[in-house]
Amino acid sequence: MRRSICAVLIVGACFVAPVYAHHVKQASSGSMPVTTASAQARSLYEKGMQDYENLYLERCNDDWRAAVKEDPNLAVAWAWIAFNSSDPKEVSLAREKAKSLARKQTPGEQLMVAWIVKVQEDDFIGGISAMNDMLEMYPKDKHLLYLAGNWLMGENGDEQAQNILKKALAIDKNFPAALNDLAYLDARNRKFVDAFAAMDRYVALLPKEPNPQDSYGELLRMAGNFEGSLQHYRAALKIDPDFVTSQVGLGDTYALMGNQEQARVEYDKAIRFAHNEADRLSYTMQKAMTFVRDGKFAEADKIFLEVAETGHAKEQDLQEAQAYRHLAEYQVEDGAALKYLQSAEDSLGHRNAISKSDKDEELSRILRNRTVRSAHAGDRALADKSLKQLEEMAGSSRNRVIQSSYNGAAGTLLMDQKKFDEAISYLEEDDTNPFSMELLVQAYYQTNKSDKLAEAEAKLRGTNVPTMEQALVVPAARLRRPQI
């Protein structure tokens, strides 16, 4: 497993090369200092970073929470709580604490806080500039290089992430966290031989940790080796029965195999042992998708509505919005879908705790669906209005999720108008989304781009990710006769 900061979307131009606001003087020390007079706070902060690298994503939060109890002025610990917590109230409070304390810290710590805060406030250019300045100041700090590369992977800035992670391995060729992420990058490019070679090294370096087995399981699933995937997830749980992401991995793998009944059994275990409310709701939505895969939409409706109600009651507004959006995605009737999309948008306005970046990302997904559904329903005015709003959001933000939502929606409308060449230019910027991938196959067929058609069709059929988009598109695509 690796930390996923946001959905898998497109690569924006501003991520291709480093963005430096100004020249930064390289620090004399090799690693970034942590400003605190408390040895215990420093130890807890560093333990949190180690747990984060080993993908104990709730345990590291506990470490940082304990660190700020020891030293309430430890700005970087507050920043990482804001970065990693699933509690929107805690995120908002921690972000404000980090901002208020940053000016008293060292220049490197100030840059770290600025990176996290600016990204959450949807100032991606400012955040990336701060991140790159931090790396320029401490080019030999492998842990900072990992944190930056890992974040870029979550944003799908794969090329820059790869360059940064290779720098970390140049410092320490046996740095496990960097090996893990580079294996994922190879797998994304379907270079599975290289990915599995890196995984073998990762497992050998950390034989008593669950995450190497977990990651191996996920990469094998991506490659279509479901039985191998199950074996590695079980191996991870044998090492640590509380490594809940491996329990979810079992459910995801069974779902992709087509065994929805067993998938639900595995998801129920994950739901029972979830480490926080946000994860519990997310795992429940994964369970609901198994009914979508089975074509049992009434059962799926019931679970998604329960998630939305629980999310609202427990102030998990993002999960509430996601549940309503997922409800909309598989509805047969456009009117029902549009109703749920309105409920999803309303959910984002209940409280002010959600970070601006999370709120805007989810709104962009809602608008993408609304654009497509309203066009399909014949409401061109609503489709144009929704696309215009998306275009304005994409024009003012470098957030990849927003860029992807706009490109996918614009490409879909152009396909409806049979403007295939124009559609391709947009859809190619969203070519990891199964809906856009399916349209690209059609567009390449219509424009006689046989080489690209073969590549796109193979990529679509070989997509093994446990998402709603995959559930709605890929199984049906595999049943159809290839267009090549």
KEGUGU-811468 format. One record per residue (C-alpha): x, y, z; residue number from 1. Coordinates in pm, 1 decimal. Layout:
BEGIN
[[X Y Z] NUM];
...
END
This chain:
BEGIN
[[0.0 0.0 0.0] 1];
[[97.7 361.7 -42.8] 2];
[[-64.2 679.5 79.2] 3];
[[-323.3 809.9 -165.7] 4];
[[-380.8 1179.9 -120.1] 5];
[[-639.1 1217.8 -391.8] 6];
[[-796.0 1034.8 -678.3] 7];
[[-592.8 905.2 -970.0] 8];
[[-615.7 1173.0 -1234.7] 9];
[[-408.0 1366.3 -1486.8] 10];
[[-62.2 1523.9 -1500.9] 11];
[[-71.9 1904.1 -1510.3] 12];
[[195.3 2104.7 -1685.3] 13];
[[306.4 2279.2 -1369.3] 14];
[[424.2 1948.6 -1221.8] 15];
[[649.8 1841.8 -1506.2] 16];
[[948.7 2042.8 -1387.7] 17];
[[1037.7 2191.1 -1050.4] 18];
[[893.4 2534.0 -978.5] 19];
[[1122.7 2756.0 -776.4] 20];
[[997.6 3086.4 -642.4] 21];
[[1357.5 3204.1 -592.9] 22];
[[1702.8 3067.6 -531.5] 23];
[[1730.7 2901.8 -192.7] 24];
[[2057.8 2859.9 -8.4] 25];
[[2145.1 2497.6 57.1] 26];
[[2160.4 2418.1 427.4] 27];
[[2489.0 2308.6 579.4] 28];
[[2328.6 2009.3 754.3] 29];
[[2216.1 1705.6 558.7] 30];
[[1871.6 1675.2 714.4] 31];
[[1608.0 1925.3 812.7] 32];
[[1613.8 2015.0 1183.8] 33];
[[1305.9 1991.9 1404.8] 34];
[[1257.5 2286.3 1637.8] 35];
[[1164.0 2167.1 1986.6] 36];
[[1315.2 2176.4 2332.8] 37];
[[1146.5 1846.2 2418.0] 38];
[[1343.1 1531.0 2344.1] 39];
[[1024.5 1329.3 2387.4] 40];
[[834.1 1544.0 2136.2] 41];
[[1118.3 1505.9 1885.8] 42];
[[1124.0 1129.3 1934.5] 43];
[[746.7 1102.9 1887.5] 44];
[[757.8 1320.3 1574.9] 45];
[[1033.2 1106.1 1424.0] 46];
[[848.2 787.2 1515.4] 47];
[[544.7 927.9 1336.4] 48];
[[753.0 981.3 1024.6] 49];
[[883.4 625.5 1043.9] 50];
[[530.9 491.1 1086.0] 51];
[[417.3 705.3 793.0] 52];
[[690.5 559.3 572.0] 53];
[[577.1 210.6 674.9] 54];
[[215.2 304.3 598.0] 55];
[[76.8 284.4 950.5] 56];
[[-144.9 573.4 855.4] 57];
[[-340.6 603.4 1178.9] 58];
[[-58.6 514.1 1414.9] 59];
[[152.9 798.2 1279.8] 60];
[[-132.2 1038.2 1357.0] 61];
[[-129.8 913.9 1716.4] 62];
[[246.3 972.5 1730.4] 63];
[[212.0 1332.3 1610.3] 64];
[[-81.0 1396.8 1843.9] 65];
[[133.6 1276.6 2131.4] 66];
[[421.7 1495.1 2009.0] 67];
[[216.6 1815.9 2019.5] 68];
[[95.9 1726.0 2367.5] 69];
[[460.2 1718.0 2473.3] 70];
[[536.1 2037.6 2282.2] 71];
[[232.5 2238.5 2163.0] 72];
[[467.4 2460.9 1959.8] 73];
[[593.6 2180.4 1735.2] 74];
[[469.9 2328.5 1408.1] 75];
[[573.2 2047.8 1173.0] 76];
[[385.4 1790.1 1380.4] 77];
[[71.2 2003.7 1356.8] 78];
[[128.9 2028.5 981.0] 79];
[[146.6 1653.0 937.8] 80];
[[-164.4 1601.0 1148.1] 81];
[[-337.3 1840.2 907.7] 82];
[[-192.3 1652.0 612.2] 83];
[[-286.9 1302.2 723.4] 84];
[[-585.5 1314.7 958.9] 85];
[[-927.5 1202.3 836.3] 86];
[[-1114.1 1419.8 1088.0] 87];
[[-1204.0 1748.6 911.2] 88];
[[-1227.1 1943.1 1237.0] 89];
[[-886.3 1818.7 1345.8] 90];
[[-739.2 1898.0 1004.2] 91];
[[-868.9 2255.1 1015.1] 92];
[[-745.9 2313.3 1371.2] 93];
[[-404.5 2157.1 1305.0] 94];
[[-355.4 2357.9 986.5] 95];
[[-427.1 2683.7 1169.0] 96];
[[-192.4 2585.9 1452.8] 97];
[[86.2 2507.4 1204.8] 98];
[[35.3 2840.8 1027.4] 99];
[[41.2 3039.6 1349.7] 100];
[[359.5 2871.7 1472.2] 101];
[[555.6 2854.5 1147.1] 102];
[[718.6 3198.8 1167.2] 103];
[[904.3 3091.2 1482.0] 104];
[[1059.5 2787.7 1310.9] 105];
[[1366.7 2735.5 1092.3] 106];
[[1342.6 2825.7 720.8] 107];
[[1314.6 2458.7 624.0] 108];
[[1030.3 2396.9 865.5] 109];
[[856.2 2710.2 740.8] 110];
[[874.6 2572.6 386.9] 111];
[[736.8 2234.9 497.0] 112];
[[441.3 2400.3 667.3] 113];
[[383.5 2629.1 368.6] 114];
[[381.0 2332.0 130.0] 115];
[[112.6 2147.1 325.8] 116];
[[-97.4 2451.8 411.7] 117];
[[-95.8 2606.8 65.7] 118];
[[-192.1 2280.7 -104.5] 119];
[[-481.9 2230.5 135.7] 120];
[[-593.0 2586.3 67.9] 121];
[[-579.7 2507.2 -306.6] 122];
[[-276.3 2726.3 -378.5] 123];
[[-99.7 2448.5 -566.3] 124];
[[161.5 2667.2 -732.6] 125];
[[256.9 2821.0 -397.8] 126];
[[260.7 2480.2 -231.8] 127];
[[476.2 2321.9 -500.3] 128];
[[716.9 2616.7 -490.9] 129];
[[755.7 2574.4 -115.6] 130];
[[808.1 2200.9 -154.0] 131];
[[1077.0 2248.3 -417.1] 132];
[[1250.1 2519.6 -216.8] 133];
[[1255.4 2279.8 79.7] 134];
[[1415.7 2009.6 -134.8] 135];
[[1670.0 2256.5 -271.5] 136];
[[1759.9 2354.9 83.4] 137];
[[1802.2 1990.6 195.8] 138];
[[1891.7 1789.8 -116.1] 139];
[[2049.4 1506.6 85.0] 140];
[[1755.1 1443.5 316.3] 141];
[[1614.6 1116.1 180.6] 142];
[[1309.6 1137.8 405.1] 143];
[[1208.4 1476.8 263.7] 144];
[[1264.1 1344.0 -86.7] 145];
[[1034.7 1052.2 -8.9] 146];
[[762.9 1276.5 133.6] 147];
[[768.6 1495.8 -176.4] 148];
[[778.8 1203.6 -419.9] 149];
[[501.7 1025.4 -236.4] 150];
[[280.3 1334.3 -246.0] 151];
[[345.5 1386.8 -615.6] 152];
[[242.0 1027.6 -680.9] 153];
[[-85.0 1095.1 -503.1] 154];
[[-125.7 1388.1 -739.8] 155];
[[-20.8 1167.3 -1033.5] 156];
[[287.7 1375.9 -1100.2] 157];
[[460.5 1052.9 -1184.8] 158];
[[754.4 1181.9 -1388.3] 159];
[[871.8 1429.4 -1125.7] 160];
[[796.8 1180.3 -847.4] 161];
[[1018.5 924.3 -1015.8] 162];
[[1306.1 1171.4 -1045.7] 163];
[[1278.5 1269.6 -680.7] 164];
[[1252.1 912.5 -554.0] 165];
[[1555.7 811.3 -757.9] 166];
[[1748.9 1086.8 -580.9] 167];
[[1645.4 931.9 -250.3] 168];
[[1774.0 592.7 -364.8] 169];
[[2098.9 752.6 -481.5] 170];
[[2149.4 859.6 -120.4] 171];
[[2045.4 518.8 15.3] 172];
[[1999.5 240.4 -240.4] 173];
[[1817.6 33.2 21.7] 174];
[[1568.0 298.7 132.3] 175];
[[1248.9 87.6 163.2] 176];
[[990.5 363.8 128.6] 177];
[[1139.8 489.9 -198.4] 178];
[[1161.8 134.6 -337.3] 179];
[[793.9 86.7 -261.2] 180];
[[682.7 399.4 -443.2] 181];
[[907.6 338.7 -743.6] 182];
[[753.7 -7.3 -777.2] 183];
[[409.9 155.0 -794.8] 184];
[[531.9 391.9 -1064.5] 185];
[[659.5 98.7 -1269.9] 186];
[[327.4 -81.4 -1222.0] 187];
[[133.7 223.4 -1338.8] 188];
[[336.5 207.9 -1659.1] 189];
[[270.4 -168.2 -1675.4] 190];
[[641.0 -242.0 -1624.7] 191];
[[555.2 -526.1 -1392.6] 192];
[[888.2 -710.5 -1419.2] 193];
[[1065.3 -404.0 -1278.8] 194];
[[789.5 -347.5 -1023.5] 195];
[[809.4 -700.7 -886.7] 196];
[[1190.1 -687.5 -873.2] 197];
[[1161.7 -377.9 -654.2] 198];
[[897.0 -551.9 -443.4] 199];
[[1129.1 -847.5 -384.4] 200];
[[1392.3 -608.3 -251.4] 201];
[[1132.4 -426.0 -39.1] 202];
[[1011.7 -749.2 121.8] 203];
[[1368.8 -860.3 189.4] 204];
[[1452.7 -528.7 357.0] 205];
[[1145.5 -533.0 585.5] 206];
[[1051.2 -899.1 632.6] 207];
[[864.7 -831.4 958.4] 208];
[[659.2 -537.9 831.8] 209];
[[313.7 -589.4 675.6] 210];
[[322.8 -316.6 414.0] 211];
[[570.8 -485.1 174.8] 212];
[[333.9 -781.5 153.4] 213];
[[38.0 -545.8 119.7] 214];
[[203.1 -354.9 -164.2] 215];
[[300.5 -677.6 -339.0] 216];
[[-63.0 -784.9 -319.4] 217];
[[-184.8 -461.6 -475.2] 218];
[[66.2 -468.0 -760.0] 219];
[[-14.3 -830.8 -838.4] 220];
[[-381.6 -735.1 -852.3] 221];
[[-301.8 -450.4 -1089.8] 222];
[[-128.2 -707.4 -1310.7] 223];
[[-431.3 -937.8 -1298.7] 224];
[[-274.2 -1203.8 -1076.9] 225];
[[-558.8 -1223.7 -827.2] 226];
[[-458.5 -1546.1 -653.1] 227];
[[-108.4 -1413.9 -594.0] 228];
[[-258.8 -1092.4 -465.7] 229];
[[-471.4 -1276.0 -209.3] 230];
[[-169.5 -1469.3 -84.9] 231];
[[28.9 -1154.2 -16.4] 232];
[[-259.5 -976.3 155.1] 233];
[[-300.2 -1277.7 382.3] 234];
[[73.9 -1274.2 450.4] 235];
[[48.6 -908.6 556.0] 236];
[[-237.0 -989.3 794.8] 237];
[[-39.1 -1278.4 938.5] 238];
[[238.8 -1033.3 1026.5] 239];
[[-6.7 -778.5 1168.5] 240];
[[-377.4 -872.6 1197.9] 241];
[[-454.9 -504.4 1263.1] 242];
[[-318.6 -389.2 925.5] 243];
[[-670.2 -317.9 807.3] 244];
[[-575.5 -199.5 460.7] 245];
[[-477.0 -557.9 377.6] 246];
[[-819.9 -672.2 492.3] 247];
[[-969.1 -415.8 253.6] 248];
[[-729.4 -545.0 -11.6] 249];
[[-882.2 -889.9 19.2] 250];
[[-1226.9 -741.0 -35.6] 251];
[[-1109.4 -534.2 -331.9] 252];
[[-942.6 -834.2 -493.0] 253];
[[-1243.9 -1062.6 -454.6] 254];
[[-1463.5 -784.8 -597.5] 255];
[[-1242.8 -756.7 -906.3] 256];
[[-1238.7 -1136.0 -939.5] 257];
[[-1618.9 -1131.4 -956.6] 258];
[[-1676.0 -1302.1 -621.4] 259];
[[-1889.8 -1030.4 -467.0] 260];
[[-2025.0 -1244.2 -185.2] 261];
[[-1676.1 -1317.5 -50.8] 262];
[[-1577.8 -956.7 -107.7] 263];
[[-1858.2 -848.4 123.2] 264];
[[-1737.7 -1090.5 390.5] 265];
[[-1391.2 -935.9 375.4] 266];
[[-1522.1 -578.7 371.9] 267];
[[-1736.8 -648.7 677.7] 268];
[[-1422.4 -746.0 868.7] 269];
[[-1248.6 -427.2 757.6] 270];
[[-1549.3 -215.8 856.3] 271];
[[-1552.9 -376.9 1199.6] 272];
[[-1185.2 -302.5 1265.3] 273];
[[-1153.6 34.3 1088.3] 274];
[[-927.0 275.5 1272.7] 275];
[[-1142.8 585.5 1223.7] 276];
[[-1488.8 690.7 1110.5] 277];
[[-1379.3 815.4 768.5] 278];
[[-1217.2 481.0 687.7] 279];
[[-1522.7 293.9 815.0] 280];
[[-1748.7 490.2 581.1] 281];
[[-1508.0 445.7 289.0] 282];
[[-1491.6 68.7 342.2] 283];
[[-1871.7 57.9 359.2] 284];
[[-1887.8 233.1 22.0] 285];
[[-1653.9 -31.1 -117.4] 286];
[[-1899.1 -292.9 7.4] 287];
[[-2186.9 -107.0 -158.5] 288];
[[-2002.1 -122.7 -490.9] 289];
[[-2014.1 -502.3 -479.0] 290];
[[-2392.1 -479.1 -520.2] 291];
[[-2342.0 -246.1 -816.3] 292];
[[-2112.1 -507.8 -969.6] 293];
[[-2383.4 -768.8 -906.8] 294];
[[-2648.6 -548.3 -1065.1] 295];
[[-2837.7 -534.7 -733.1] 296];
[[-2892.2 -162.0 -736.9] 297];
[[-3160.0 -145.9 -466.3] 298];
[[-2918.1 -301.8 -217.9] 299];
[[-2645.8 -60.0 -324.6] 300];
[[-2886.7 233.8 -287.8] 301];
[[-2967.2 131.4 67.9] 302];
[[-2604.1 116.8 178.7] 303];
[[-2498.9 439.4 8.5] 304];
[[-2793.8 623.6 164.4] 305];
[[-2698.8 485.7 506.7] 306];
[[-2340.8 605.0 454.7] 307];
[[-2468.3 950.4 358.7] 308];
[[-2688.2 967.6 668.4] 309];
[[-2410.0 847.1 897.2] 310];
[[-2160.4 1082.2 739.7] 311];
[[-2395.1 1373.0 799.1] 312];
[[-2462.3 1272.6 1159.9] 313];
[[-2091.5 1227.1 1237.4] 314];
[[-1980.8 1542.7 1053.6] 315];
[[-1798.4 1353.0 780.6] 316];
[[-1930.4 1578.4 506.6] 317];
[[-1684.3 1462.6 242.2] 318];
[[-1790.0 1099.5 278.7] 319];
[[-2154.7 1209.8 272.4] 320];
[[-2094.7 1388.3 -58.5] 321];
[[-1906.2 1090.5 -200.3] 322];
[[-2190.9 854.0 -110.8] 323];
[[-2446.2 1068.3 -292.7] 324];
[[-2214.7 1104.4 -593.2] 325];
[[-2163.3 730.1 -613.4] 326];
[[-2540.7 683.8 -593.8] 327];
[[-2573.7 910.1 -896.3] 328];
[[-2309.4 734.5 -1101.9] 329];
[[-2500.2 410.6 -1158.4] 330];
[[-2858.5 536.7 -1169.8] 331];
[[-3044.3 441.4 -1487.2] 332];
[[-3267.6 750.4 -1480.6] 333];
[[-3093.4 1081.8 -1538.9] 334];
[[-3344.1 1261.7 -1316.2] 335];
[[-3256.4 1043.7 -1017.5] 336];
[[-2886.5 1089.7 -1085.0] 337];
[[-2918.3 1467.7 -1099.0] 338];
[[-3115.0 1466.7 -773.3] 339];
[[-2839.4 1275.5 -595.3] 340];
[[-2573.9 1502.1 -743.4] 341];
[[-2754.1 1802.3 -596.2] 342];
[[-2757.6 1627.5 -257.5] 343];
[[-2384.2 1565.3 -297.1] 344];
[[-2316.8 1932.4 -364.5] 345];
[[-2536.0 2035.6 -71.5] 346];
[[-2334.5 1806.2 156.0] 347];
[[-2020.0 2006.1 89.5] 348];
[[-2183.4 2318.0 233.3] 349];
[[-2305.2 2180.4 565.0] 350];
[[-1995.7 2293.0 759.1] 351];
[[-1671.0 2475.5 695.1] 352];
[[-1428.5 2210.9 821.6] 353];
[[-1344.0 2047.9 486.4] 354];
[[-1021.6 2185.4 338.4] 355];
[[-1064.7 2397.3 27.6] 356];
[[-868.7 2149.4 -183.7] 357];
[[-1082.6 1852.3 -75.8] 358];
[[-1403.2 2050.1 -120.9] 359];
[[-1308.2 2175.6 -467.3] 360];
[[-1192.0 1832.9 -580.5] 361];
[[-1519.9 1669.8 -481.8] 362];
[[-1723.1 1954.0 -631.5] 363];
[[-1535.8 1906.1 -959.1] 364];
[[-1631.4 1536.5 -966.1] 365];
[[-1993.3 1628.5 -897.6] 366];
[[-1990.2 1887.0 -1178.3] 367];
[[-1833.6 1638.0 -1417.7] 368];
[[-2116.0 1392.6 -1353.9] 369];
[[-2376.4 1667.7 -1375.5] 370];
[[-2239.5 1784.3 -1709.7] 371];
[[-2259.8 1435.7 -1858.7] 372];
[[-2596.1 1344.3 -1708.2] 373];
[[-2771.3 1669.3 -1796.9] 374];
[[-2645.3 1643.1 -2155.7] 375];
[[-2774.4 1286.7 -2173.6] 376];
[[-3109.6 1406.3 -2036.1] 377];
[[-3130.0 1671.2 -2309.5] 378];
[[-3081.5 1964.2 -2071.3] 379];
[[-2814.4 2139.7 -2271.0] 380];
[[-2840.3 2458.0 -2066.6] 381];
[[-2751.4 2277.8 -1742.8] 382];
[[-2475.2 2084.4 -1917.7] 383];
[[-2320.2 2404.1 -2054.4] 384];
[[-2354.5 2580.6 -1718.7] 385];
[[-2187.6 2292.6 -1534.1] 386];
[[-1904.4 2268.9 -1787.3] 387];
[[-1850.8 2645.4 -1770.4] 388];
[[-1819.5 2624.8 -1391.9] 389];
[[-1569.7 2341.9 -1428.7] 390];
[[-1373.8 2538.3 -1686.3] 391];
[[-1349.5 2836.5 -1450.7] 392];
[[-1232.6 2610.1 -1167.4] 393];
[[-971.8 2445.8 -1390.8] 394];
[[-852.3 2783.3 -1515.9] 395];
[[-783.4 2909.8 -1165.7] 396];
[[-633.2 2595.3 -1013.6] 397];
[[-356.5 2350.4 -1095.3] 398];
[[-523.6 2081.9 -886.0] 399];
[[-509.6 1764.2 -1093.1] 400];
[[-847.2 1632.5 -985.4] 401];
[[-1012.5 1951.9 -1105.6] 402];
[[-816.7 1946.0 -1431.5] 403];
[[-918.5 1585.8 -1486.6] 404];
[[-1284.8 1651.0 -1414.0] 405];
[[-1290.8 1932.6 -1666.3] 406];
[[-1107.6 1739.4 -1937.9] 407];
[[-1327.0 1432.4 -1891.9] 408];
[[-1648.5 1634.4 -1905.4] 409];
[[-1539.6 1845.4 -2204.3] 410];
[[-1423.1 1538.8 -2395.1] 411];
[[-1751.0 1359.6 -2329.5] 412];
[[-1959.7 1646.9 -2467.6] 413];
[[-1738.4 1668.5 -2776.6] 414];
[[-1788.0 1296.3 -2832.5] 415];
[[-2164.3 1351.6 -2816.7] 416];
[[-2119.3 1607.3 -3094.6] 417];
[[-1905.1 1360.1 -3294.0] 418];
[[-1611.0 1600.9 -3282.1] 419];
[[-1372.7 1313.2 -3237.4] 420];
[[-1036.7 1482.0 -3293.5] 421];
[[-1122.6 1762.0 -3052.1] 422];
[[-1251.4 1512.5 -2798.4] 423];
[[-927.9 1312.4 -2812.1] 424];
[[-721.6 1614.2 -2705.8] 425];
[[-926.7 1639.7 -2385.7] 426];
[[-976.5 1271.6 -2313.4] 427];
[[-605.1 1197.7 -2344.1] 428];
[[-557.3 1428.7 -2043.7] 429];
[[-782.8 1195.4 -1842.0] 430];
[[-669.0 860.1 -1973.9] 431];
[[-662.3 681.7 -1638.9] 432];
[[-1038.1 721.4 -1590.2] 433];
[[-1230.4 423.5 -1735.7] 434];
[[-1511.3 646.5 -1866.7] 435];
[[-1260.4 853.6 -2063.9] 436];
[[-1063.9 544.3 -2165.0] 437];
[[-1378.2 388.9 -2312.1] 438];
[[-1453.3 705.9 -2507.8] 439];
[[-1093.4 720.1 -2630.1] 440];
[[-1131.9 369.9 -2773.7] 441];
[[-1434.7 490.5 -2967.6] 442];
[[-1263.7 811.8 -3078.2] 443];
[[-952.2 630.5 -3201.2] 444];
[[-1174.0 388.6 -3393.4] 445];
[[-1363.4 673.6 -3557.9] 446];
[[-1040.8 852.5 -3656.7] 447];
[[-859.5 538.1 -3777.7] 448];
[[-581.3 562.7 -3518.8] 449];
[[-526.3 187.7 -3506.3] 450];
[[-206.9 187.3 -3297.3] 451];
[[-353.6 410.7 -3031.2] 452];
[[-678.3 213.4 -3045.4] 453];
[[-500.7 -113.2 -2966.2] 454];
[[-308.3 44.4 -2680.9] 455];
[[-616.6 211.0 -2531.3] 456];
[[-828.5 -102.5 -2557.7] 457];
[[-561.7 -314.6 -2388.4] 458];
[[-522.9 -55.5 -2113.9] 459];
[[-898.8 -40.9 -2055.7] 460];
[[-940.3 -417.0 -2042.3] 461];
[[-639.8 -451.7 -1813.8] 462];
[[-759.5 -195.7 -1558.4] 463];
[[-789.0 -365.2 -1219.2] 464];
[[-867.6 -93.9 -967.0] 465];
[[-1153.5 -121.8 -715.3] 466];
[[-1341.3 194.6 -817.3] 467];
[[-1695.6 272.5 -923.4] 468];
[[-1571.9 377.5 -1267.0] 469];
[[-1401.8 41.8 -1315.3] 470];
[[-1714.2 -142.5 -1198.3] 471];
[[-1937.0 41.5 -1444.4] 472];
[[-1708.8 27.0 -1748.1] 473];
[[-1441.6 -241.2 -1749.4] 474];
[[-1636.9 -568.0 -1697.0] 475];
[[-1873.9 -473.7 -1979.6] 476];
[[-1582.5 -372.3 -2202.6] 477];
[[-1421.5 -711.9 -2150.5] 478];
[[-1737.5 -883.4 -2269.9] 479];
[[-1746.7 -688.7 -2593.8] 480];
[[-1558.3 -791.8 -2903.2] 481];
[[-1242.9 -579.3 -2938.7] 482];
[[-1255.8 -312.9 -3207.0] 483];
[[-910.3 -404.5 -3333.5] 484];
END
